[in-house]
Amino acid sequence: MMRQWGLAFSFLISAFSGLASVPPDAAAQDRPAVSQCQAIARTLPDVVYASFSASDVLPAQARAEAVRITYLGHSTFNIETAGGVSIVTDYNGWYRPAATPTVATMNKAHSTHYTLNPEPGIAHVLHGWGDGGGPARHGLVVGDAYVRNVTTDIRSGGGVMEPDGNSIFIFEIAGLCIGHLGHLHHELDEGHYAEIGRLDVLMVPVDGGLTMGAESMSRVVTRLRSSLILPMHRRGPPITAFLSMFDDSFDRSYATGPSVTVSLRSLPRKPLIHILQGV
């Protein structure tokens, strides 16, 4: 086991050294990005992940860089990096940040999660569904962010499950692994967890049934065991119905505003369900 962890850390060190020596634009063009969130999952696929400290892997500057996450509404967040990249999740054209984002991710469960007419200034529009018949496959390096996805199935007309119709988007920024579950309609299997790897920050729908019931969603959250959990997509049930699914191994807090700023250094030691204003 210790040897496996050693291999994982060696892989992480070489991955970051390689990316640090290549400018972001060149990295995007000349080499595939390396996911530092997946590295341990590939080495130890059966581990149930708790929080991960990269203090011995990342340079101090990267550990100190902060990411600002602002809840805009429904399942839409604006993720802002230290390098000036702005990423909007489940972009639908209604909930917009003050400035045009660099990246917009979308899912197609309902029109509140996507638009086919995004504002033209968005540099990268990433659909969570496949446009060519197969599953969506994203691995985008833009500035100081790496965006990838893990596909899941989605309920379509008549309740039939459509394979790979939804995407869990994962944003790797400043050493953080930030995941947005999208419109998740089923519990994840071991293959999904291995593809996802570690998630430090998790954006999770808490509608109580439009996606999944609270018990099913709480099992996903418990398994991922992210340090910071941001509820979203609340429709109907009070937030307390979701919170009641968790024991004292999870903390709870209510924000006084719609934003939270987080870095590797500031991650809570104990998993924290943090309800941003507006949820």
C-alpha positions in Angstrom: 0.0 0.0 0.0 2.8 2.5 0.9 4.5 1.7 -2.4 1.3 2.5 -4.3 1.0 5.8 -2.5 4.6 6.6 -3.3 4.0 5.9 -7.0 0.9 8.1 -6.9 2.9 11.0 -5.4 5.7 10.5 -7.9 3.2 10.7 -10.7 1.7 13.9 -9.3 5.2 15.5 -9.0 6.1 14.7 -12.6 2.7 15.8 -13.9 3.0 19.3 -12.3 6.6 19.7 -13.3 5.7 19.0 -16.9 2.8 21.4 -16.9 4.8 24.1 -15.1 7.5 24.1 -17.8 5.0 24.6 -20.7 2.9 27.7 -21.1 -0.9 26.9 -20.9 -1.6 27.6 -24.5 1.3 25.4 -25.7 0.2 22.7 -23.3 -3.3 22.7 -24.8 -1.9 22.4 -28.3 1.1 20.1 -28.0 0.3 17.6 -25.2 -2.7 16.0 -23.4 -3.3 17.5 -20.0 -2.6 15.4 -16.9 -5.3 15.1 -14.3 -3.8 15.5 -10.8 -7.3 14.6 -9.4 -7.3 11.3 -11.1 -3.8 10.2 -10.4 -4.5 8.5 -7.1 -7.7 7.0 -8.4 -5.8 5.3 -11.2 -3.3 3.8 -8.7 -5.8 2.9 -6.0 -9.2 2.4 -7.6 -10.9 0.9 -4.6 -10.0 3.6 -2.1 -12.9 5.7 -0.5 -11.5 9.2 -0.8 -11.2 11.5 2.1 -9.5 15.0 1.9 -6.1 14.9 0.3 -3.2 17.2 1.2 -0.9 18.2 -1.6 1.4 20.1 0.6 4.3 17.9 -0.4 3.5 17.9 -4.1 2.5 21.5 -5.1 4.7 24.6 -4.9 3.7 26.9 -2.1 2.5 29.5 -4.6 0.0 27.1 -6.2 -1.2 26.0 -2.7 -1.9 29.6 -1.8 -3.8 30.6 -5.0 -7.5 31.0 -4.3 -10.5 30.3 -6.4 -13.7 32.4 -6.1 -17.0 30.5 -6.5 -20.2 32.5 -6.8 -23.7 31.1 -6.9 -25.7 32.7 -9.7 -28.9 30.7 -9.5 -30.4 27.2 -10.0 -27.3 25.1 -10.8 -25.2 27.9 -12.2 -22.0 29.0 -10.5 -19.2 31.3 -11.7 -15.8 29.9 -11.0 -13.0 32.6 -11.1 -9.3 31.6 -11.2 -6.3 33.7 -10.0 -5.2 33.8 -13.7 -8.4 35.5 -14.8 -10.3 32.6 -16.2 -14.1 32.6 -15.6 -16.1 29.4 -15.9 -19.9 29.3 -15.7 -21.6 25.9 -15.0 -24.9 24.8 -16.5 -25.0 28.0 -18.5 -28.4 28.9 -19.7 -28.2 32.5 -20.7 -30.4 33.7 -17.8 -27.9 33.5 -14.9 -24.9 35.5 -16.1 -21.9 36.9 -14.3 -21.1 40.6 -14.8 -18.5 39.8 -17.5 -18.6 37.3 -20.3 -17.1 34.0 -19.1 -14.2 32.3 -20.7 -15.8 28.8 -20.5 -19.5 27.8 -20.3 -20.5 24.2 -19.5 -24.0 22.8 -20.1 -26.2 19.9 -19.5 -29.5 19.2 -21.3 -31.9 17.9 -18.7 -34.0 21.1 -19.1 -33.7 24.4 -20.7 -32.6 25.8 -17.4 -29.3 24.0 -17.8 -28.3 25.0 -21.4 -28.8 27.2 -24.3 -28.2 26.7 -28.0 -27.7 30.5 -28.4 -24.9 31.4 -25.9 -23.5 34.9 -26.0 -20.9 35.1 -28.8 -18.0 36.3 -26.6 -17.7 32.9 -24.8 -14.4 31.4 -26.0 -15.3 27.7 -25.1 -18.8 26.3 -24.9 -18.7 22.7 -23.6 -21.8 20.5 -24.0 -22.3 17.7 -21.5 -23.9 15.6 -24.1 -22.3 14.2 -27.3 -23.0 16.2 -30.4 -21.8 13.5 -32.8 -23.7 10.5 -31.5 -21.1 9.4 -29.0 -20.4 10.6 -25.4 -19.0 14.0 -24.8 -15.2 14.0 -24.1 -13.6 17.2 -22.9 -10.1 17.9 -21.8 -9.6 21.6 -22.1 -6.6 23.6 -20.8 -7.3 27.3 -20.7 -5.1 29.7 -18.8 -4.6 28.2 -15.3 -7.6 25.8 -15.5 -8.1 22.3 -16.8 -11.7 21.3 -17.5 -12.7 17.6 -18.1 -15.9 15.6 -17.8 -17.2 12.2 -16.7 -20.4 11.2 -18.4 -23.5 9.7 -16.7 -26.9 8.6 -18.0 -30.0 10.8 -18.0 -33.7 10.3 -18.0 -35.3 11.2 -21.3 -38.9 11.0 -22.5 -41.0 8.3 -20.8 -38.4 7.8 -18.1 -36.1 5.8 -20.4 -32.4 6.3 -19.5 -30.3 7.8 -22.3 -26.6 6.7 -22.0 -24.1 9.5 -21.5 -26.6 12.3 -21.7 -25.3 14.2 -18.7 -21.7 15.2 -17.6 -20.1 15.7 -14.3 -17.7 18.5 -15.1 -14.5 18.7 -13.1 -12.3 21.8 -12.9 -8.7 21.5 -11.8 -7.4 24.9 -10.6 -4.6 25.8 -8.3 -4.3 22.2 -7.1 -8.0 22.1 -6.3 -10.4 19.5 -7.8 -13.8 21.1 -8.2 -16.7 18.9 -9.3 -20.2 19.9 -10.6 -22.6 16.9 -10.6 -24.9 18.5 -13.2 -28.4 16.9 -13.5 -27.3 13.5 -12.0 -30.1 10.9 -12.3 -28.5 7.8 -10.9 -26.0 6.7 -8.2 -22.5 6.3 -9.4 -20.6 3.0 -9.9 -17.0 2.2 -9.2 -16.0 3.2 -12.8 -17.5 6.7 -12.3 -15.6 7.1 -9.0 -12.4 6.0 -10.5 -12.8 8.5 -13.4 -13.7 11.3 -11.1 -10.9 10.7 -8.5 -10.6 13.2 -5.7 -13.0 16.2 -5.4 -12.1 18.9 -2.9 -15.2 21.0 -3.7 -18.5 19.4 -4.8 -21.5 21.2 -6.2 -24.5 18.9 -5.6 -28.2 19.1 -6.6 -30.6 19.0 -3.5 -34.0 19.0 -5.2 -35.0 15.8 -3.5 -36.2 14.0 -6.6 -36.0 15.9 -9.8 -32.4 14.6 -10.1 -32.3 11.9 -7.3 -33.8 11.4 -3.9 -32.0 12.9 -0.9 -30.9 9.5 0.3 -29.4 8.5 -3.0 -27.7 11.8 -3.4 -26.4 11.7 0.1 -24.7 8.4 -0.6 -22.9 9.9 -3.5 -21.8 12.9 -1.4 -20.7 10.6 1.5 -18.6 8.4 -0.9 -16.9 11.4 -2.5 -16.4 13.0 0.9 -15.3 16.4 -0.4 -13.9 19.0 1.9 -16.4 21.7 0.8 -19.9 20.8 -0.4 -22.0 23.4 -2.1 -25.7 22.6 -2.5 -27.5 23.8 -5.6 -30.6 23.1 -7.7 -33.0 23.2 -4.7 -36.6 22.9 -5.7 -39.4 22.1 -3.3 -37.9 20.4 -0.2 -36.2 22.7 2.4 -32.5 22.5 2.6 -32.9 20.8 6.0 -34.3 17.7 4.3 -30.9 17.2 2.6 -28.9 18.2 5.6 -30.7 15.6 7.7 -29.2 12.8 5.6 -25.7 13.5 7.2 -24.4 12.7 10.6 -22.0 14.6 12.8 -19.0 13.7 10.6 -20.2 16.6 8.4 -20.3 20.2 9.4 -22.9 22.7 8.2 -22.8 26.5 7.7 -24.9 29.2 6.1 -23.1 31.9 4.1 -24.0 35.5 4.4 -23.4 36.1 0.7 -23.4 34.2 -2.7 -19.7 33.7 -2.9 -16.9 31.6 -1.3 -13.2 31.9 -1.8 -11.2 28.7 -1.3 -7.6 27.4 -1.7 -5.8 24.2 -0.9 -4.7 25.9 2.4 -8.1 27.0 3.4 -10.0 23.7 2.8 -11.9 22.6 5.9 -10.4 19.7 7.7 -13.8 18.2 8.2 -16.3 18.0 5.4 -18.4 21.1 5.4 -21.8 21.6 3.7 -21.8 25.3 3.0 -25.1 26.8 1.9 -24.5 29.9 -0.2 -26.9 32.8 -0.2 -29.6 32.3 -2.8 -29.8 28.5 -2.5 
